[in-house]
Amino acid sequence: MHIYMYISYFTAMGGASFSQPWRSMPWTNEENLNFIKSYKPQNNDVENLRILLHGPVGAGKSSFINSLESVLLGRVTGRVMTDTISANSFTKKYKAFKIHKDPKSFYPFIFNDTMGFEQRNGMNVEDIKLALMGHVTEGYKPIPGVQLKESDQEYNSCPSLDDKVHALVCVMPADLVSLISDEVVKKMRDVRLAASDMGIPQLAILTKVDEACPEVKNNIKNVYESIYLKEQVDKFSLMLGIPQNCIFLVKNYESELQTNEDINGPILIALRQMIVYGEDFINNL
């Protein structure tokens, strides 16, 4: 009985592991990196694949963009402003971020960062729906409880295919899946259903895996062996209806001063799938 209780407690703390990874994970990054570097949208009406991030306050949306840039530039960056203590969304405007491929060009994908969802305030769900359709211009500052109107300056009345969102990514901290409020879940589910109606593919990333699981904190390569993290993927899949093979586990760059190939690996895999899903979407229009 005492042994069983210890194992249960150890699992709850994120410490127990499967004997084999529950998802195969290539820890050599060259293939994924080459794919991303050679990517170019095949649809001539799309100059940049547009990927929109949404999720609760403090999920790590802005940090994920910084981490992507860090991986692709080979050095830790912090261009997207983040905050570690605020209970409210630190991101106040709808912003688009491109990553330099070289000094004179950018990668052909854009990440849109959004204000986080809160129980009563935060990002307006209806504004996210408008953003999916390309009606929200960069720099728009959402006002909680107030929806963007067609008469507003920041409303794009004639969005091109390039303005529209081609892949939707929900970002959630792995250690808060069971603690997220029903109100925020409803908002994320509402956005997912709207995206589904538009045919927009959806993925999710669970961040802060090192904080959720001590085994992963010791070694990021344990990420797909963790029983606790597998349980969080299962719960999140049931919560929003996103298939498990569309949910990815990542650790953002936070305390590190240099990039690390083991941290890069899960980020590159997630990015590649975002590109693949988004590319399929624009090619099937």
C-alpha positions as CSV (number, residue, x, y, z in Angstrom):
1,M,0.0,0.0,0.0
2,H,2.8,2.4,0.9
3,I,4.6,1.6,-2.3
4,Y,1.4,2.2,-4.4
5,M,0.9,5.5,-2.7
6,Y,4.5,6.6,-3.4
7,I,4.2,5.6,-7.0
8,S,0.9,7.5,-7.3
9,Y,2.4,10.6,-5.7
10,F,5.5,10.3,-7.9
11,T,3.3,10.1,-11.0
12,A,1.2,13.1,-9.9
13,M,4.4,15.1,-9.5
14,G,5.3,14.3,-13.1
15,G,8.2,11.9,-12.2
16,A,7.2,8.5,-13.6
17,S,8.2,7.3,-17.0
18,F,7.3,4.7,-19.6
19,S,9.9,2.2,-20.5
20,Q,9.7,3.3,-24.1
21,P,8.8,6.7,-25.6
22,W,5.1,6.9,-26.4
23,R,5.9,9.0,-29.5
24,S,9.0,8.5,-31.6
25,M,11.2,11.5,-31.6
26,P,14.2,12.1,-33.9
27,W,16.9,13.9,-32.0
28,T,18.9,14.9,-35.0
29,N,17.5,18.2,-36.3
30,E,19.1,18.5,-39.7
31,E,16.2,17.1,-41.8
32,N,13.6,19.3,-40.1
33,L,15.8,22.4,-40.3
34,N,16.5,21.8,-44.0
35,F,12.8,21.4,-44.7
36,I,12.0,24.7,-43.0
37,K,14.8,26.5,-44.7
38,S,13.7,25.3,-48.1
39,Y,10.0,25.9,-47.6
40,K,8.1,28.2,-49.9
41,P,4.3,28.4,-50.3
42,Q,3.2,26.7,-53.5
43,N,0.1,28.9,-53.9
44,N,1.0,32.0,-55.9
45,D,-1.6,34.0,-54.0
46,V,0.2,33.5,-50.7
47,E,3.5,35.2,-50.0
48,N,3.7,34.1,-46.3
49,L,2.1,31.3,-44.5
50,R,0.2,32.9,-41.6
51,I,0.1,31.0,-38.2
52,L,-2.0,32.5,-35.4
53,L,-1.3,31.6,-31.7
54,H,-4.0,31.8,-29.1
55,G,-4.4,30.6,-25.5
56,P,-4.6,31.7,-21.9
57,V,-2.6,34.4,-20.3
58,G,0.9,33.2,-19.5
59,A,0.8,30.2,-21.7
60,G,4.1,31.1,-23.5
61,K,2.8,32.3,-26.8
62,S,5.3,35.2,-27.1
63,S,8.1,33.0,-25.6
64,F,7.4,30.4,-28.3
65,I,7.9,32.9,-31.0
66,N,11.2,34.0,-29.4
67,S,12.2,30.3,-29.1
68,L,11.4,29.7,-32.8
69,E,13.6,32.7,-33.7
70,S,16.3,31.5,-31.4
71,V,16.3,28.0,-33.1
72,L,16.4,29.5,-36.6
73,L,19.0,32.1,-35.9
74,G,21.2,29.9,-33.7
75,R,21.3,32.3,-30.8
76,V,18.9,33.1,-28.0
77,T,16.7,36.1,-28.8
78,G,14.1,38.1,-27.0
79,R,12.5,40.3,-29.7
80,V,9.0,39.6,-28.5
81,M,8.4,41.2,-25.1
82,T,7.4,38.8,-22.3
83,D,6.7,39.0,-18.6
84,T,7.0,36.5,-15.8
85,I,4.9,38.0,-13.0
86,S,1.8,39.7,-14.5
87,A,-1.6,38.0,-13.9
88,N,-2.9,39.8,-17.0
89,S,-1.9,39.5,-20.6
90,F,1.4,41.3,-21.3
91,T,0.7,41.2,-25.0
92,K,-1.6,44.2,-25.6
93,K,-1.7,44.4,-29.4
94,Y,-2.3,42.1,-32.3
95,K,1.2,41.7,-33.8
96,A,2.8,39.9,-36.7
97,F,6.3,38.6,-36.5
98,K,8.6,37.5,-39.3
99,I,12.0,35.8,-38.8
100,H,15.1,36.7,-40.7
101,K,16.5,34.0,-42.9
102,D,19.5,36.1,-43.8
103,P,20.2,39.8,-43.5
104,K,18.2,40.6,-46.7
105,S,15.3,38.2,-46.5
106,F,12.7,36.5,-44.2
107,Y,11.3,33.0,-43.8
108,P,8.0,32.8,-45.7
109,F,5.9,32.4,-42.7
110,I,4.4,34.9,-40.2
111,F,3.4,34.3,-36.6
112,N,0.5,36.4,-35.2
113,D,0.7,36.9,-31.4
114,T,-2.5,37.7,-29.5
115,M,-3.6,38.9,-26.1
116,G,-4.2,35.9,-23.8
117,F,-7.6,34.7,-22.7
118,E,-8.8,35.4,-19.2
119,Q,-11.9,34.3,-17.3
120,R,-13.7,37.7,-17.7
121,N,-11.3,39.9,-19.7
122,G,-8.4,39.3,-22.1
123,M,-8.7,38.7,-25.8
124,N,-12.2,38.9,-27.3
125,V,-13.2,35.7,-29.0
126,E,-15.0,37.5,-31.7
127,D,-11.8,39.5,-32.5
128,I,-9.9,36.2,-32.9
129,K,-12.6,35.0,-35.3
130,L,-12.2,38.2,-37.3
131,A,-8.4,37.7,-37.3
132,L,-8.9,34.2,-38.7
133,M,-10.7,35.8,-41.7
134,G,-8.0,38.4,-42.2
135,H,-10.1,41.4,-41.0
136,V,-7.7,42.4,-38.2
137,T,-4.7,44.6,-39.1
138,E,-1.4,44.5,-37.3
139,G,-1.2,46.9,-34.3
140,Y,-4.9,46.5,-33.3
141,K,-5.2,46.9,-29.6
142,P,-8.1,44.8,-28.3
143,I,-10.4,46.2,-25.7
144,P,-11.9,43.5,-23.4
145,G,-15.6,43.2,-24.0
146,V,-15.5,45.4,-27.1
147,Q,-15.5,43.8,-30.6
148,L,-13.7,45.3,-33.6
149,K,-16.2,46.9,-35.9
150,E,-16.2,47.4,-39.7
151,S,-16.1,51.1,-39.2
152,D,-12.9,50.9,-37.1
153,Q,-9.6,52.0,-38.7
154,E,-8.0,48.6,-37.8
155,Y,-10.6,46.6,-39.7
156,N,-9.5,45.2,-43.0
157,S,-12.6,45.1,-45.1
158,C,-11.1,43.3,-48.1
159,P,-8.6,40.7,-46.8
160,S,-6.4,38.9,-49.3
161,L,-5.6,35.2,-49.0
162,D,-2.3,36.3,-47.6
163,D,-4.0,38.3,-44.8
164,K,-6.0,35.3,-43.7
165,V,-4.9,32.7,-41.1
166,H,-3.7,29.4,-42.6
167,A,-3.0,27.5,-39.4
168,L,-4.3,28.0,-35.8
169,V,-2.2,27.0,-32.8
170,C,-3.5,26.8,-29.3
171,V,-0.7,27.3,-26.7
172,M,-1.2,25.9,-23.1
173,P,1.2,25.3,-20.2
174,A,1.5,21.6,-19.6
175,D,1.3,22.0,-15.8
176,L,-2.0,23.9,-16.0
177,V,-4.1,21.7,-18.2
178,S,-6.1,20.4,-15.2
179,L,-6.4,23.9,-13.6
180,I,-7.6,26.0,-16.5
181,S,-11.0,27.6,-15.9
182,D,-14.2,26.5,-17.7
183,E,-14.6,30.0,-19.0
184,V,-11.2,30.0,-20.8
185,V,-11.8,26.5,-22.1
186,K,-15.1,27.6,-23.6
187,K,-13.3,30.5,-25.4
188,M,-10.6,28.3,-26.8
189,R,-13.2,25.7,-27.9
190,D,-15.3,28.5,-29.5
191,V,-12.3,29.6,-31.5
192,R,-11.6,26.1,-32.6
193,L,-15.1,25.5,-33.8
194,A,-15.0,28.8,-35.8
195,A,-11.7,27.8,-37.4
196,S,-13.2,24.4,-38.2
197,D,-16.1,26.0,-40.0
198,M,-13.5,27.9,-42.1
199,G,-11.5,24.7,-42.8
200,I,-8.4,26.1,-41.0
201,P,-6.2,23.4,-39.6
202,Q,-5.5,23.4,-35.9
203,L,-2.6,22.2,-33.7
204,A,-1.6,22.8,-30.1
205,I,1.6,23.0,-28.2
206,L,2.0,22.3,-24.5
207,T,4.7,24.5,-23.1
208,K,6.8,24.6,-19.9
209,V,7.2,20.8,-20.0
210,D,10.3,21.1,-17.8
211,E,8.3,22.8,-15.1
212,A,5.6,20.1,-15.3
213,C,8.0,17.1,-15.1
214,P,11.2,16.8,-13.1
215,E,12.5,14.0,-15.4
216,V,12.2,16.3,-18.3
217,K,13.8,19.2,-16.4
218,N,16.8,16.9,-15.9
219,N,16.8,15.8,-19.5
220,I,14.5,17.2,-22.3
221,K,14.9,13.9,-24.2
222,N,12.6,12.3,-21.6
223,V,9.7,14.5,-22.8
224,Y,7.9,11.7,-24.7
225,E,8.6,9.1,-22.0
226,S,6.8,11.0,-19.2
227,I,3.6,9.4,-18.0
228,Y,2.4,12.7,-16.5
229,L,2.9,14.6,-19.8
230,K,1.2,11.9,-21.8
231,E,-1.8,12.3,-19.4
232,Q,-1.8,16.0,-20.0
233,V,-1.9,15.5,-23.8
234,D,-4.8,13.1,-23.3
235,K,-6.7,15.6,-21.1
236,F,-6.1,18.5,-23.4
237,S,-7.2,16.4,-26.4
238,L,-10.5,15.6,-24.7
239,M,-10.9,19.2,-23.5
240,L,-10.7,20.9,-26.9
241,G,-11.1,18.0,-29.3
242,I,-7.7,18.4,-30.9
243,P,-6.3,15.0,-32.0
244,Q,-3.3,13.8,-30.0
245,N,-1.1,13.7,-33.1
246,C,-1.7,17.5,-33.5
247,I,-0.5,18.2,-29.9
248,F,3.2,18.9,-29.4
249,L,5.4,19.2,-26.3
250,V,8.0,22.0,-26.2
251,K,10.3,23.8,-23.8
252,N,10.7,27.5,-24.6
253,Y,14.0,29.2,-24.1
254,E,13.8,31.1,-20.8
255,S,16.9,30.9,-18.6
256,E,19.3,29.6,-21.3
257,L,21.9,32.0,-22.8
258,Q,22.8,29.6,-25.7
259,T,20.7,27.4,-28.0
260,N,20.7,23.7,-27.4
261,E,20.0,21.0,-30.0
262,D,17.9,19.0,-27.6
263,I,15.6,22.0,-26.9
264,N,15.6,22.8,-30.6
265,G,14.3,19.4,-31.6
266,P,10.7,19.5,-30.3
267,I,10.3,23.1,-31.4
268,L,11.4,22.3,-35.0
269,I,9.1,19.3,-35.2
270,A,6.1,21.5,-34.1
271,L,7.0,24.2,-36.6
272,R,7.4,21.7,-39.4
273,Q,3.9,20.3,-38.7
274,M,2.4,23.8,-38.6
275,I,3.9,24.5,-42.0
276,V,2.8,21.2,-43.4
277,Y,-0.8,21.7,-42.2
278,G,-0.9,25.3,-43.3
279,E,0.5,24.4,-46.8
280,D,-2.1,21.7,-47.3
281,F,-4.8,24.2,-46.4
282,I,-3.7,26.9,-48.9
283,N,-3.2,24.3,-51.6
284,N,-6.7,22.9,-51.2
285,L,-8.5,26.2,-51.4
